[in-house]
């Protein structure tokens, strides 16, 4: 093997390692049986959610996963594989892949990595069921807002009651005069 080819392979491995280290979630799939139209649709869905979809040689991925401490992930690298890297939201890669696999039976989910842990098919499906980051933030803020809203209502009720009492006292004093 000449030096130029060797250097290209090293760069490829470094690129994969960089993506592994910067991704919040990774989903590995077997894309056999999908036609060009289906693959284009899958890529489009990933792109719109900020998920990167790539096909690498298993040999290159094996070196990258070993070098990043995920050597056990190599057991899933059999046959043709593609990999989805979710950078912004750990749920999106799993959610899109899972939904697409339901619609297209030829897409096989193999495994994933989230939060530094390797997950199997069931783990990827469970991750896909979680709400997105935006929904979780909205739910959390809604939870914070509920007690505040209740407190405001109590204060308004108290102020309203005080106004009624003061009005009644004023009427009573006017009646006595």
Beta strands, then each sheet from edge to edge (+ up, - down):
strand 1: 25-30
strand 2: 51-54
strand 3: 82-86
strand 4: 108-114
strand 5: 117-120
sheet 1: 2+ 3- 1+ 4- 5+
end
